[in-house]
Amino acid sequence: MYELEEDEILTCKVFLEVPPRVEYAFTDLGRELASIFYALEKWGVHFLTVNSDTIKVADESCYTFREAVAEEV
């Protein structure tokens, strides 16, 4: 996040509270990247659905892969 701040893609507002709170927001430059983020999201959805012999499963932190298992009828 710090690098995105340095590149002026995000702004960071720190609130002096307990517990600590930080809010990030896109700058005008960052908002220009919205179409690129959308394209990456679209590609990611495609990536998760193209391979029929492997099921991609979202867990808390990332996508994991496991072999497809035939459902019992």
Number of C-alpha atoms within 10 A of each C-alpha: 11 11 9 13 16 10 12 14 19 21 18 14 11 11 11 9 8 6 6 8 10 10 10 12 13 17 13 11 12 16 14 12 13 12 10 11 12 11 12 12 12 11 11 11 11 11 11 16 11 11 10 10 10 14 17 18 11 11 8 5 6 7 11 10 11 10 10 11 9 6 5 4 3
